[in-house]
Amino acid sequence: MQEAIGHGLTILSWFENNAEKDVPPENIWDDAEGLELHWKAVRQREADRLDGGGSLAESDEDDGGDMLGNDLAGVFKD
């Protein structure tokens, strides 16, 4: 029972900590080798994205996003 609960918590953490496109498909949740290949592909996709577009911070700043300016946070800008 403890092992099943642990596995369920692991799956829930994938949904909480990853983008929807990075969550493994349900058919490989019990396949250790398939999960290893999936996470390797996710890491490679992230590395390719970073190599092509600079750092994560730079791409987030260029995005414009929905962030509002904060006068007090100005001291932290370069």
N, CA, C and O atoms as a Tripos MOL2 file, in Angstrom:
@<TRIPOS>MOLECULE
protein
  312   311    78     0     0
PROTEIN
NO_CHARGES

@<TRIPOS>ATOM
      1 N           0.8230   -1.1880    0.0000 N.3       1 MET1
      2 CA          0.0000    0.0000    0.0000 C.3       1 MET1
      3 C           0.8740    1.2610    0.0000 C.2       1 MET1
      4 O           0.5890    2.2260   -0.7090 O.2       1 MET1
      5 N           1.9270    1.2350    0.7950 N.am      2 GLN2
      6 CA          2.8240    2.3820    0.8870 C.3       2 GLN2
      7 C           3.4870    2.6720   -0.4600 C.2       2 GLN2
      8 O           3.6570    3.8290   -0.8440 O.2       2 GLN2
      9 N           3.8520    1.6230   -1.1600 N.am      3 GLU3
     10 CA          4.4870    1.7970   -2.4730 C.3       3 GLU3
     11 C           3.5250    2.4260   -3.4780 C.2       3 GLU3
     12 O           3.9250    3.2780   -4.2710 O.2       3 GLU3
     13 N           2.2660    2.0110   -3.4470 N.am      4 ALA4
     14 CA          1.2590    2.5700   -4.3570 C.3       4 ALA4
     15 C           1.0210    4.0490   -4.0580 C.2       4 ALA4
     16 O           0.8970    4.8600   -4.9760 O.2       4 ALA4
     17 N           0.9570    4.3950   -2.7790 N.am      5 ILE5
     18 CA          0.7560    5.7950   -2.3980 C.3       5 ILE5
     19 C           1.9550    6.6330   -2.8300 C.2       5 ILE5
     20 O           1.7870    7.7410   -3.3410 O.2       5 ILE5
     21 N           3.1590    6.1110   -2.6290 N.am      6 GLY6
     22 CA          4.3680    6.8170   -3.0530 C.3       6 GLY6
     23 C           4.3910    7.0540   -4.5570 C.2       6 GLY6
     24 O           4.7730    8.1280   -5.0210 O.2       6 GLY6
     25 N           3.9770    6.0360   -5.3180 N.am      7 HIS7
     26 CA          3.9420    6.1700   -6.7750 C.3       7 HIS7
     27 C           2.9190    7.2330   -7.1870 C.2       7 HIS7
     28 O           3.1740    8.0410   -8.0800 O.2       7 HIS7
     29 N           1.7620    7.2210   -6.5230 N.am      8 GLY8
     30 CA          0.7350    8.2200   -6.8070 C.3       8 GLY8
     31 C           1.2150    9.6290   -6.5090 C.2       8 GLY8
     32 O           0.9350   10.5560   -7.2690 O.2       8 GLY8
     33 N           1.9380    9.7970   -5.4030 N.am      9 LEU9
     34 CA          2.4710   11.1140   -5.0530 C.3       9 LEU9
     35 C           3.5250   11.5660   -6.0590 C.2       9 LEU9
     36 O           3.6240   12.7530   -6.3700 O.2       9 LEU9
     37 N           4.3000   10.6290   -6.5600 N.am     10 THR10
     38 CA          5.2980   10.9560   -7.5810 C.3      10 THR10
     39 C           4.6150   11.4700   -8.8480 C.2      10 THR10
     40 O           5.0430   12.4650   -9.4320 O.2      10 THR10
     41 N           3.5570   10.7890   -9.2640 N.am     11 ILE11
     42 CA          2.8240   11.2050  -10.4670 C.3      11 ILE11
     43 C           2.2060   12.5830  -10.2640 C.2      11 ILE11
     44 O           2.2590   13.4260  -11.1590 O.2      11 ILE11
     45 N           1.6210   12.8170   -9.0910 N.am     12 LEU12
     46 CA          1.0510   14.1360   -8.8070 C.3      12 LEU12
     47 C           2.1230   15.2250   -8.8570 C.2      12 LEU12
     48 O           1.8620   16.3390   -9.3130 O.2      12 LEU12
     49 N           3.3240   14.9020   -8.3900 N.am     13 SER13
     50 CA          4.4010   15.9020   -8.4100 C.3      13 SER13
     51 C           4.8050   16.2540   -9.8420 C.2      13 SER13
     52 O           5.2280   17.3790  -10.1070 O.2      13 SER13
     53 N           4.6770   15.2990  -10.7640 N.am     14 TRP14
     54 CA          4.9740   15.6130  -12.1700 C.3      14 TRP14
     55 C           4.0410   16.6950  -12.6750 C.2      14 TRP14
     56 O           4.4670   17.6020  -13.3900 O.2      14 TRP14
     57 N           2.7730   16.6060  -12.3070 N.am     15 PHE15
     58 CA          1.7890   17.5910  -12.7540 C.3      15 PHE15
     59 C           1.9890   18.9370  -12.0750 C.2      15 PHE15
     60 O           1.7200   19.9780  -12.6740 O.2      15 PHE15
     61 N           2.4530   18.9270  -10.8410 N.am     16 GLU16
     62 CA          2.6410   20.1700  -10.0990 C.3      16 GLU16
     63 C           3.9140   20.9070  -10.5050 C.2      16 GLU16
     64 O           3.9540   22.1370  -10.4600 O.2      16 GLU16
     65 N           4.9510   20.1750  -10.8990 N.am     17 ASN17
     66 CA          6.2660   20.7730  -11.0900 C.3      17 ASN17
     67 C           6.7320   20.8510  -12.5390 C.2      17 ASN17
     68 O           7.8490   21.2990  -12.7970 O.2      17 ASN17
     69 N           5.9180   20.4340  -13.4730 N.am     18 ASN18
     70 CA          6.3180   20.4420  -14.8770 C.3      18 ASN18
     71 C           5.2360   21.0670  -15.7350 C.2      18 ASN18
     72 O           4.0630   21.0970  -15.3620 O.2      18 ASN18
     73 N           5.6450   21.5610  -16.8820 N.am     19 ALA19
     74 CA          4.6800   22.0530  -17.8560 C.3      19 ALA19
     75 C           3.8830   20.8580  -18.3760 C.2      19 ALA19
     76 O           4.3670   19.7270  -18.3470 O.2      19 ALA19
     77 N           2.6830   21.1030  -18.8420 N.am     20 GLU20
     78 CA          1.8040   20.0270  -19.3040 C.3      20 GLU20
     79 C           2.4680   19.1830  -20.3990 C.2      20 GLU20
     80 O           2.2920   17.9650  -20.4430 O.2      20 GLU20
     81 N           3.2300   19.8350  -21.2780 N.am     21 LYS21
     82 CA          3.8840   19.1050  -22.3690 C.3      21 LYS21
     83 C           5.0120   18.2060  -21.8790 C.2      21 LYS21
     84 O           5.4260   17.2910  -22.5920 O.2      21 LYS21
     85 N           5.5200   18.4560  -20.6600 N.am     22 ASP22
     86 CA          6.6260   17.6730  -20.1270 C.3      22 ASP22
     87 C           6.1860   16.5010  -19.2630 C.2      22 ASP22
     88 O           7.0080   15.6490  -18.9240 O.2      22 ASP22
     89 N           4.9160   16.4370  -18.9020 N.am     23 VAL23
     90 CA          4.4130   15.3330  -18.0810 C.3      23 VAL23
     91 C           4.4020   14.0720  -18.9350 C.2      23 VAL23
     92 O           3.9170   14.0950  -20.0660 O.2      23 VAL23
     93 N           4.9350   12.9690  -18.4030 N.am     24 PRO24
     94 CA          4.9620   11.7330  -19.1910 C.3      24 PRO24
     95 C           3.5520   11.2450  -19.5260 C.2      24 PRO24
     96 O           2.6270   11.4330  -18.7360 O.2      24 PRO24
     97 N           3.3870   10.6230  -20.6880 N.am     25 PRO25
     98 CA          2.0830   10.0580  -21.0370 C.3      25 PRO25
     99 C           1.7270    8.9070  -20.0840 C.2      25 PRO25
    100 O           2.6110    8.2150  -19.5780 O.2      25 PRO25
    101 N           0.4520    8.7180  -19.8520 N.am     26 GLU26
    102 CA         -0.0130    7.7380  -18.8620 C.3      26 GLU26
    103 C           0.4710    6.3230  -19.1590 C.2      26 GLU26
    104 O           0.6820    5.5430  -18.2310 O.2      26 GLU26
    105 N           0.6490    5.9750  -20.4250 N.am     27 ASN27
    106 CA          1.0320    4.6030  -20.7630 C.3      27 ASN27
    107 C           2.4650    4.2460  -20.3400 C.2      27 ASN27
    108 O           2.8330    3.0740  -20.4110 O.2      27 ASN27
    109 N           3.2880    5.2140  -19.9030 N.am     28 ILE28
    110 CA          4.6390    4.8740  -19.4410 C.3      28 ILE28
    111 C           4.8460    5.1440  -17.9510 C.2      28 ILE28
    112 O           5.9770    5.0710  -17.4700 O.2      28 ILE28
    113 N           3.7890    5.4500  -17.2170 N.am     29 TRP29
    114 CA          3.9350    5.7510  -15.7940 C.3      29 TRP29
    115 C           4.5320    4.5930  -15.0060 C.2      29 TRP29
    116 O           5.2010    4.8200  -13.9980 O.2      29 TRP29
    117 N           4.3050    3.3590  -15.4440 N.am     30 ASP30
    118 CA          4.8450    2.1860  -14.7400 C.3      30 ASP30
    119 C           6.0930    1.6190  -15.4150 C.2      30 ASP30
    120 O           6.6040    0.5810  -14.9930 O.2      30 ASP30
    121 N           6.5790    2.2750  -16.4380 N.am     31 ASP31
    122 CA          7.7180    1.7820  -17.2110 C.3      31 ASP31
    123 C           8.9650    2.6070  -16.8860 C.2      31 ASP31
    124 O           9.1320    3.7170  -17.3890 O.2      31 ASP31
    125 N           9.8350    2.0550  -16.0420 N.am     32 ALA32
    126 CA         11.0260    2.7910  -15.5940 C.3      32 ALA32
    127 C          11.9040    3.2030  -16.7700 C.2      32 ALA32
    128 O          12.4020    4.3280  -16.8100 O.2      32 ALA32
    129 N          12.0940    2.3030  -17.7210 N.am     33 GLU33
    130 CA         12.9400    2.6090  -18.8850 C.3      33 GLU33
    131 C          12.2890    3.6780  -19.7630 C.2      33 GLU33
    132 O          12.9660    4.5740  -20.2650 O.2      33 GLU33
    133 N          10.9790    3.5770  -19.9410 N.am     34 GLY34
    134 CA         10.2650    4.5770  -20.7290 C.3      34 GLY34
    135 C          10.3080    5.9530  -20.0770 C.2      34 GLY34
    136 O          10.4570    6.9670  -20.7590 O.2      34 GLY34
    137 N          10.1760    5.9810  -18.7430 N.am     35 LEU35
    138 CA         10.2660    7.2540  -18.0190 C.3      35 LEU35
    139 C          11.6550    7.8600  -18.1340 C.2      35 LEU35
    140 O          11.8030    9.0730  -18.2840 O.2      35 LEU35
    141 N          12.6670    7.0110  -18.0630 N.am     36 GLU36
    142 CA         14.0430    7.5100  -18.1960 C.3      36 GLU36
    143 C          14.2520    8.1580  -19.5640 C.2      36 GLU36
    144 O          14.8570    9.2250  -19.6660 O.2      36 GLU36
    145 N          13.7500    7.5090  -20.6110 N.am     37 LEU37
    146 CA         13.8610    8.0740  -21.9630 C.3      37 LEU37
    147 C          13.0560    9.3630  -22.0900 C.2      37 LEU37
    148 O          13.4920   10.3150  -22.7370 O.2      37 LEU37
    149 N          11.8730    9.3870  -21.4650 N.am     38 HIS38
    150 CA         11.0400   10.5940  -21.5180 C.3      38 HIS38
    151 C          11.7530   11.7740  -20.8690 C.2      38 HIS38
    152 O          11.8320   12.8490  -21.4650 O.2      38 HIS38
    153 N          12.2790   11.5890  -19.6420 N.am     39 TRP39
    154 CA         12.9330   12.6900  -18.9400 C.3      39 TRP39
    155 C          14.2130   13.1080  -19.6510 C.2      39 TRP39
    156 O          14.5870   14.2800  -19.6150 O.2      39 TRP39
    157 N          14.8860   12.1630  -20.2960 N.am     40 LYS40
    158 CA         16.0780   12.4980  -21.0790 C.3      40 LYS40
    159 C          15.6960   13.4040  -22.2550 C.2      40 LYS40
    160 O          16.4010   14.3650  -22.5630 O.2      40 LYS40
    161 N          14.5750   13.0870  -22.9050 N.am     41 ALA41
    162 CA         14.0950   13.9120  -24.0250 C.3      41 ALA41
    163 C          13.6860   15.3050  -23.5370 C.2      41 ALA41
    164 O          13.9280   16.2960  -24.2260 O.2      41 ALA41
    165 N          13.0670   15.3840  -22.3520 N.am     42 VAL42
    166 CA         12.6740   16.6740  -21.7910 C.3      42 VAL42
    167 C          13.9140   17.5170  -21.5000 C.2      42 VAL42
    168 O          13.9530   18.7060  -21.8150 O.2      42 VAL42
    169 N          14.9330   16.8870  -20.8920 N.am     43 ARG43
    170 CA         16.1740   17.6190  -20.6000 C.3      43 ARG43
    171 C          16.8360   18.1050  -21.8880 C.2      43 ARG43
    172 O          17.3480   19.2240  -21.9430 O.2      43 ARG43
    173 N          16.8260   17.2640  -22.9260 N.am     44 GLN44
    174 CA         17.4330   17.6450  -24.2060 C.3      44 GLN44
    175 C          16.6700   18.8010  -24.8470 C.2      44 GLN44
    176 O          17.2800   19.7180  -25.3970 O.2      44 GLN44
    177 N          15.3440   18.7610  -24.7770 N.am     45 ARG45
    178 CA         14.5250   19.8400  -25.3360 C.3      45 ARG45
    179 C          14.8200   21.1570  -24.6150 C.2      45 ARG45
    180 O          14.9090   22.2050  -25.2550 O.2      45 ARG45
    181 N          14.9740   21.1090  -23.2910 N.am     46 GLU46
    182 CA         15.3110   22.3080  -22.5230 C.3      46 GLU46
    183 C          16.7010   22.8230  -22.9000 C.2      46 GLU46
    184 O          16.9010   24.0280  -23.0540 O.2      46 GLU46
    185 N          17.6590   21.9070  -23.0480 N.am     47 ALA47
    186 CA         19.0170   22.3050  -23.4210 C.3      47 ALA47
    187 C          19.0220   22.9520  -24.8030 C.2      47 ALA47
    188 O          19.7060   23.9530  -25.0200 O.2      47 ALA47
    189 N          18.2640   22.3840  -25.7340 N.am     48 ASP48
    190 CA         18.1790   22.9570  -27.0790 C.3      48 ASP48
    191 C          17.5400   24.3390  -27.0390 C.2      48 ASP48
    192 O          17.9630   25.2450  -27.7570 O.2      48 ASP48
    193 N          16.5230   24.4970  -26.2000 N.am     49 ARG49
    194 CA         15.8500   25.7840  -26.0940 C.3      49 ARG49
    195 C          16.7970   26.8320  -25.5120 C.2      49 ARG49
    196 O          16.8020   27.9820  -25.9490 O.2      49 ARG49
    197 N          17.5920   26.4310  -24.5310 N.am     50 LEU50
    198 CA         18.5390   27.3680  -23.9270 C.3      50 LEU50
    199 C          19.6620   27.7280  -24.8920 C.2      50 LEU50
    200 O          20.0950   28.8790  -24.9390 O.2      50 LEU50
    201 N          20.1320   26.7570  -25.6560 N.am     51 ASP51
    202 CA         21.2110   27.0250  -26.6210 C.3      51 ASP51
    203 C          20.7500   27.9830  -27.7100 C.2      51 ASP51
    204 O          21.5340   28.8030  -28.1870 O.2      51 ASP51
    205 N          19.4900   27.8870  -28.1060 N.am     52 GLY52
    206 CA         18.9900   28.7160  -29.1950 C.3      52 GLY52
    207 C          18.4790   30.0670  -28.7630 C.2      52 GLY52
    208 O          18.4210   30.9860  -29.5800 O.2      52 GLY52
    209 N          18.1010   30.2230  -27.4910 N.am     53 GLY53
    210 CA         17.4480   31.4610  -27.1050 C.3      53 GLY53
    211 C          18.0400   32.1460  -25.9020 C.2      53 GLY53
    212 O          17.3600   32.9640  -25.2820 O.2      53 GLY53
    213 N          19.2710   31.8560  -25.5390 N.am     54 GLY54
    214 CA         19.8640   32.4800  -24.3590 C.3      54 GLY54
    215 C          19.4090   31.7940  -23.0890 C.2      54 GLY54
    216 O          19.0060   30.6310  -23.1050 O.2      54 GLY54
    217 N          19.4770   32.5120  -22.0070 N.am     55 SER55
    218 CA         19.1180   31.9110  -20.7230 C.3      55 SER55
    219 C          17.6190   31.9950  -20.4960 C.2      55 SER55
    220 O          16.9130   32.7170  -21.2010 O.2      55 SER55
    221 N          17.1350   31.2480  -19.5050 N.am     56 LEU56
    222 CA         15.7210   31.2950  -19.1600 C.3      56 LEU56
    223 C          15.3100   32.6990  -18.7340 C.2      56 LEU56
    224 O          14.2390   33.1750  -19.1090 O.2      56 LEU56
    225 N          16.1520   33.3570  -17.9600 N.am     57 ALA57
    226 CA         15.8190   34.6950  -17.4610 C.3      57 ALA57
    227 C          15.6580   35.6710  -18.6250 C.2      57 ALA57
    228 O          14.7350   36.4860  -18.6300 O.2      57 ALA57
    229 N          16.5430   35.5930  -19.5990 N.am     58 GLU58
    230 CA         16.4610   36.4950  -20.7460 C.3      58 GLU58
    231 C          15.1930   36.2440  -21.5430 C.2      58 GLU58
    232 O          14.5300   37.1960  -21.9530 O.2      58 GLU58
    233 N          14.8390   34.9790  -21.7720 N.am     59 SER59
    234 CA         13.6530   34.6910  -22.5680 C.3      59 SER59
    235 C          12.3980   35.0880  -21.8150 C.2      59 SER59
    236 O          11.4240   35.4990  -22.4460 O.2      59 SER59
    237 N          12.3770   34.9820  -20.4950 N.am     60 ASP60
    238 CA         11.2200   35.3950  -19.7110 C.3      60 ASP60
    239 C          11.0650   36.9030  -19.7270 C.2      60 ASP60
    240 O           9.9430   37.4050  -19.8020 O.2      60 ASP60
    241 N          12.1760   37.6390  -19.6580 N.am     61 GLU61
    242 CA         12.1070   39.0940  -19.6640 C.3      61 GLU61
    243 C          11.6380   39.6180  -21.0100 C.2      61 GLU61
    244 O          10.8750   40.5820  -21.0670 O.2      61 GLU61
    245 N          12.0790   39.0020  -22.0820 N.am     62 ASP62
    246 CA         11.7050   39.4460  -23.4170 C.3      62 ASP62
    247 C          10.2440   39.1680  -23.7150 C.2      62 ASP62
    248 O           9.6540   39.8000  -24.5920 O.2      62 ASP62
    249 N           9.6590   38.2270  -22.9910 N.am     63 ASP63
    250 CA          8.2960   37.8070  -23.2240 C.3      63 ASP63
    251 C           7.2950   38.9270  -22.9780 C.2      63 ASP63
    252 O           6.2380   38.9500  -23.6080 O.2      63 ASP63
    253 N           7.6000   39.8480  -22.0870 N.am     64 GLY64
    254 CA          6.6610   40.9020  -21.7470 C.3      64 GLY64
    255 C           5.7350   40.4590  -20.6400 C.2      64 GLY64
    256 O           5.5260   41.1960  -19.6760 O.2      64 GLY64
    257 N           5.1790   39.2740  -20.7580 N.am     65 GLY65
    258 CA          4.3810   38.6440  -19.7180 C.3      65 GLY65
    259 C           3.3040   39.5400  -19.1230 C.2      65 GLY65
    260 O           2.9940   40.6070  -19.6530 O.2      65 GLY65
    261 N           2.7500   39.0860  -18.0220 N.am     66 ASP66
    262 CA          1.7180   39.8290  -17.3190 C.3      66 ASP66
    263 C           2.2550   40.4730  -16.0650 C.2      66 ASP66
    264 O           1.4750   40.8920  -15.2100 O.2      66 ASP66
    265 N           3.5600   40.5640  -15.9270 N.am     67 MET67
    266 CA          4.1580   41.1190  -14.7200 C.3      67 MET67
    267 C           4.0220   42.6420  -14.7290 C.2      67 MET67
    268 O           4.2360   43.2970  -15.7500 O.2      67 MET67
    269 N           3.6670   43.1790  -13.5840 N.am     68 LEU68
    270 CA          3.5670   44.6240  -13.4330 C.3      68 LEU68
    271 C           4.8270   45.1440  -12.7780 C.2      68 LEU68
    272 O           5.4710   44.4310  -12.0070 O.2      68 LEU68
    273 N           5.1830   46.3750  -13.0760 N.am     69 GLY69
    274 CA          6.3490   46.9790  -12.4590 C.3      69 GLY69
    275 C           6.1100   47.2300  -10.9710 C.2      69 GLY69
    276 O           4.9780   47.4110  -10.5230 O.2      69 GLY69
    277 N           7.2100   47.2330  -10.2230 N.am     70 ASN70
    278 CA          7.1310   47.4720   -8.7930 C.3      70 ASN70
    279 C           8.2480   48.4440   -8.4380 C.2      70 ASN70
    280 O           9.4220   48.1280   -8.6290 O.2      70 ASN70
    281 N           7.9030   49.6200   -7.9250 N.am     71 ASP71
    282 CA          8.9040   50.6400   -7.6070 C.3      71 ASP71
    283 C           9.9100   50.1500   -6.5790 C.2      71 ASP71
    284 O          11.0900   50.4930   -6.6560 O.2      71 ASP71
    285 N           9.4630   49.3560   -5.6220 N.am     72 LEU72
    286 CA         10.3500   48.8720   -4.5640 C.3      72 LEU72
    287 C          11.3470   47.8230   -5.0720 C.2      72 LEU72
    288 O          12.4410   47.6870   -4.5260 O.2      72 LEU72
    289 N          10.9660   47.0910   -6.1100 N.am     73 ALA73
    290 CA         11.8410   46.0600   -6.6500 C.3      73 ALA73
    291 C          12.9060   46.6350   -7.5700 C.2      73 ALA73
    292 O          13.7850   45.8930   -8.0080 O.2      73 ALA73
    293 N          12.8660   47.9130   -7.8780 N.am     74 GLY74
    294 CA         13.8340   48.5570   -8.7590 C.3      74 GLY74
    295 C          15.2600   48.4390   -8.2780 C.2      74 GLY74
    296 O          16.1810   48.4660   -9.0940 O.2      74 GLY74
    297 N          15.4800   48.3080   -6.9720 N.am     75 VAL75
    298 CA         16.8410   48.1940   -6.4380 C.3      75 VAL75
    299 C          17.4940   46.8870   -6.8190 C.2      75 VAL75
    300 O          18.7170   46.7700   -6.7310 O.2      75 VAL75
    301 N          16.7120   45.8820   -7.2460 N.am     76 PHE76
    302 CA         17.2630   44.5850   -7.5990 C.3      76 PHE76
    303 C          17.6320   44.4810   -9.0610 C.2      76 PHE76
    304 O          18.2630   43.5040   -9.4640 O.2      76 PHE76
    305 N          17.2560   45.4630   -9.8710 N.am     77 LYS77
    306 CA         17.5700   45.4230  -11.2950 C.3      77 LYS77
    307 C          19.0120   45.8430  -11.5020 C.2      77 LYS77
    308 O          19.5670   46.6400  -10.7450 O.2      77 LYS77
    309 N          19.6060   45.2810  -12.5550 N.am     78 ASP78
    310 CA         21.0130   45.6020  -12.8730 C.3      78 ASP78
    311 C          21.1480   46.9780  -13.4410 C.2      78 ASP78
    312 O          22.2560   47.4080  -13.7610 O.2      78 ASP78
@<TRIPOS>BOND
     1     1     2 1
     2     2     3 1
     3     3     4 2
     4     3     5 am
     5     5     6 1
     6     6     7 1
     7     7     8 2
     8     7     9 am
     9     9    10 1
    10    10    11 1
    11    11    12 2
    12    11    13 am
    13    13    14 1
    14    14    15 1
    15    15    16 2
    16    15    17 am
    17    17    18 1
    18    18    19 1
    19    19    20 2
    20    19    21 am
    21    21    22 1
    22    22    23 1
    23    23    24 2
    24    23    25 am
    25    25    26 1
    26    26    27 1
    27    27    28 2
    28    27    29 am
    29    29    30 1
    30    30    31 1
    31    31    32 2
    32    31    33 am
    33    33    34 1
    34    34    35 1
    35    35    36 2
    36    35    37 am
    37    37    38 1
    38    38    39 1
    39    39    40 2
    40    39    41 am
    41    41    42 1
    42    42    43 1
    43    43    44 2
    44    43    45 am
    45    45    46 1
    46    46    47 1
    47    47    48 2
    48    47    49 am
    49    49    50 1
    50    50    51 1
    51    51    52 2
    52    51    53 am
    53    53    54 1
    54    54    55 1
    55    55    56 2
    56    55    57 am
    57    57    58 1
    58    58    59 1
    59    59    60 2
    60    59    61 am
    61    61    62 1
    62    62    63 1
    63    63    64 2
    64    63    65 am
    65    65    66 1
    66    66    67 1
    67    67    68 2
    68    67    69 am
    69    69    70 1
    70    70    71 1
    71    71    72 2
    72    71    73 am
    73    73    74 1
    74    74    75 1
    75    75    76 2
    76    75    77 am
    77    77    78 1
    78    78    79 1
    79    79    80 2
    80    79    81 am
    81    81    82 1
    82    82    83 1
    83    83    84 2
    84    83    85 am
    85    85    86 1
    86    86    87 1
    87    87    88 2
    88    87    89 am
    89    89    90 1
    90    90    91 1
    91    91    92 2
    92    91    93 am
    93    93    94 1
    94    94    95 1
    95    95    96 2
    96    95    97 am
    97    97    98 1
    98    98    99 1
    99    99   100 2
   100    99   101 am
   101   101   102 1
   102   102   103 1
   103   103   104 2
   104   103   105 am
   105   105   106 1
   106   106   107 1
   107   107   108 2
   108   107   109 am
   109   109   110 1
   110   110   111 1
   111   111   112 2
   112   111   113 am
   113   113   114 1
   114   114   115 1
   115   115   116 2
   116   115   117 am
   117   117   118 1
   118   118   119 1
   119   119   120 2
   120   119   121 am
   121   121   122 1
   122   122   123 1
   123   123   124 2
   124   123   125 am
   125   125   126 1
   126   126   127 1
   127   127   128 2
   128   127   129 am
   129   129   130 1
   130   130   131 1
   131   131   132 2
   132   131   133 am
   133   133   134 1
   134   134   135 1
   135   135   136 2
   136   135   137 am
   137   137   138 1
   138   138   139 1
   139   139   140 2
   140   139   141 am
   141   141   142 1
   142   142   143 1
   143   143   144 2
   144   143   145 am
   145   145   146 1
   146   146   147 1
   147   147   148 2
   148   147   149 am
   149   149   150 1
   150   150   151 1
   151   151   152 2
   152   151   153 am
   153   153   154 1
   154   154   155 1
   155   155   156 2
   156   155   157 am
   157   157   158 1
   158   158   159 1
   159   159   160 2
   160   159   161 am
   161   161   162 1
   162   162   163 1
   163   163   164 2
   164   163   165 am
   165   165   166 1
   166   166   167 1
   167   167   168 2
   168   167   169 am
   169   169   170 1
   170   170   171 1
   171   171   172 2
   172   171   173 am
   173   173   174 1
   174   174   175 1
   175   175   176 2
   176   175   177 am
   177   177   178 1
   178   178   179 1
   179   179   180 2
   180   179   181 am
   181   181   182 1
   182   182   183 1
   183   183   184 2
   184   183   185 am
   185   185   186 1
   186   186   187 1
   187   187   188 2
   188   187   189 am
   189   189   190 1
   190   190   191 1
   191   191   192 2
   192   191   193 am
   193   193   194 1
   194   194   195 1
   195   195   196 2
   196   195   197 am
   197   197   198 1
   198   198   199 1
   199   199   200 2
   200   199   201 am
   201   201   202 1
   202   202   203 1
   203   203   204 2
   204   203   205 am
   205   205   206 1
   206   206   207 1
   207   207   208 2
   208   207   209 am
   209   209   210 1
   210   210   211 1
   211   211   212 2
   212   211   213 am
   213   213   214 1
   214   214   215 1
   215   215   216 2
   216   215   217 am
   217   217   218 1
   218   218   219 1
   219   219   220 2
   220   219   221 am
   221   221   222 1
   222   222   223 1
   223   223   224 2
   224   223   225 am
   225   225   226 1
   226   226   227 1
   227   227   228 2
   228   227   229 am
   229   229   230 1
   230   230   231 1
   231   231   232 2
   232   231   233 am
   233   233   234 1
   234   234   235 1
   235   235   236 2
   236   235   237 am
   237   237   238 1
   238   238   239 1
   239   239   240 2
   240   239   241 am
   241   241   242 1
   242   242   243 1
   243   243   244 2
   244   243   245 am
   245   245   246 1
   246   246   247 1
   247   247   248 2
   248   247   249 am
   249   249   250 1
   250   250   251 1
   251   251   252 2
   252   251   253 am
   253   253   254 1
   254   254   255 1
   255   255   256 2
   256   255   257 am
   257   257   258 1
   258   258   259 1
   259   259   260 2
   260   259   261 am
   261   261   262 1
   262   262   263 1
   263   263   264 2
   264   263   265 am
   265   265   266 1
   266   266   267 1
   267   267   268 2
   268   267   269 am
   269   269   270 1
   270   270   271 1
   271   271   272 2
   272   271   273 am
   273   273   274 1
   274   274   275 1
   275   275   276 2
   276   275   277 am
   277   277   278 1
   278   278   279 1
   279   279   280 2
   280   279   281 am
   281   281   282 1
   282   282   283 1
   283   283   284 2
   284   283   285 am
   285   285   286 1
   286   286   287 1
   287   287   288 2
   288   287   289 am
   289   289   290 1
   290   290   291 1
   291   291   292 2
   292   291   293 am
   293   293   294 1
   294   294   295 1
   295   295   296 2
   296   295   297 am
   297   297   298 1
   298   298   299 1
   299   299   300 2
   300   299   301 am
   301   301   302 1
   302   302   303 1
   303   303   304 2
   304   303   305 am
   305   305   306 1
   306   306   307 1
   307   307   308 2
   308   307   309 am
   309   309   310 1
   310   310   311 1
   311   311   312 2
@<TRIPOS>SUBSTRUCTURE
     1 MET1         2 RESIDUE 1 A MET
     2 GLN2         6 RESIDUE 1 A GLN
     3 GLU3        10 RESIDUE 1 A GLU
     4 ALA4        14 RESIDUE 1 A ALA
     5 ILE5        18 RESIDUE 1 A ILE
     6 GLY6        22 RESIDUE 1 A GLY
     7 HIS7        26 RESIDUE 1 A HIS
     8 GLY8        30 RESIDUE 1 A GLY
     9 LEU9        34 RESIDUE 1 A LEU
    10 THR10       38 RESIDUE 1 A THR
    11 ILE11       42 RESIDUE 1 A ILE
    12 LEU12       46 RESIDUE 1 A LEU
    13 SER13       50 RESIDUE 1 A SER
    14 TRP14       54 RESIDUE 1 A TRP
    15 PHE15       58 RESIDUE 1 A PHE
    16 GLU16       62 RESIDUE 1 A GLU
    17 ASN17       66 RESIDUE 1 A ASN
    18 ASN18       70 RESIDUE 1 A ASN
    19 ALA19       74 RESIDUE 1 A ALA
    20 GLU20       78 RESIDUE 1 A GLU
    21 LYS21       82 RESIDUE 1 A LYS
    22 ASP22       86 RESIDUE 1 A ASP
    23 VAL23       90 RESIDUE 1 A VAL
    24 PRO24       94 RESIDUE 1 A PRO
    25 PRO25       98 RESIDUE 1 A PRO
    26 GLU26      102 RESIDUE 1 A GLU
    27 ASN27      106 RESIDUE 1 A ASN
    28 ILE28      110 RESIDUE 1 A ILE
    29 TRP29      114 RESIDUE 1 A TRP
    30 ASP30      118 RESIDUE 1 A ASP
    31 ASP31      122 RESIDUE 1 A ASP
    32 ALA32      126 RESIDUE 1 A ALA
    33 GLU33      130 RESIDUE 1 A GLU
    34 GLY34      134 RESIDUE 1 A GLY
    35 LEU35      138 RESIDUE 1 A LEU
    36 GLU36      142 RESIDUE 1 A GLU
    37 LEU37      146 RESIDUE 1 A LEU
    38 HIS38      150 RESIDUE 1 A HIS
    39 TRP39      154 RESIDUE 1 A TRP
    40 LYS40      158 RESIDUE 1 A LYS
    41 ALA41      162 RESIDUE 1 A ALA
    42 VAL42      166 RESIDUE 1 A VAL
    43 ARG43      170 RESIDUE 1 A ARG
    44 GLN44      174 RESIDUE 1 A GLN
    45 ARG45      178 RESIDUE 1 A ARG
    46 GLU46      182 RESIDUE 1 A GLU
    47 ALA47      186 RESIDUE 1 A ALA
    48 ASP48      190 RESIDUE 1 A ASP
    49 ARG49      194 RESIDUE 1 A ARG
    50 LEU50      198 RESIDUE 1 A LEU
    51 ASP51      202 RESIDUE 1 A ASP
    52 GLY52      206 RESIDUE 1 A GLY
    53 GLY53      210 RESIDUE 1 A GLY
    54 GLY54      214 RESIDUE 1 A GLY
    55 SER55      218 RESIDUE 1 A SER
    56 LEU56      222 RESIDUE 1 A LEU
    57 ALA57      226 RESIDUE 1 A ALA
    58 GLU58      230 RESIDUE 1 A GLU
    59 SER59      234 RESIDUE 1 A SER
    60 ASP60      238 RESIDUE 1 A ASP
    61 GLU61      242 RESIDUE 1 A GLU
    62 ASP62      246 RESIDUE 1 A ASP
    63 ASP63      250 RESIDUE 1 A ASP
    64 GLY64      254 RESIDUE 1 A GLY
    65 GLY65      258 RESIDUE 1 A GLY
    66 ASP66      262 RESIDUE 1 A ASP
    67 MET67      266 RESIDUE 1 A MET
    68 LEU68      270 RESIDUE 1 A LEU
    69 GLY69      274 RESIDUE 1 A GLY
    70 ASN70      278 RESIDUE 1 A ASN
    71 ASP71      282 RESIDUE 1 A ASP
    72 LEU72      286 RESIDUE 1 A LEU
    73 ALA73      290 RESIDUE 1 A ALA
    74 GLY74      294 RESIDUE 1 A GLY
    75 VAL75      298 RESIDUE 1 A VAL
    76 PHE76      302 RESIDUE 1 A PHE
    77 LYS77      306 RESIDUE 1 A LYS
    78 ASP78      310 RESIDUE 1 A ASP
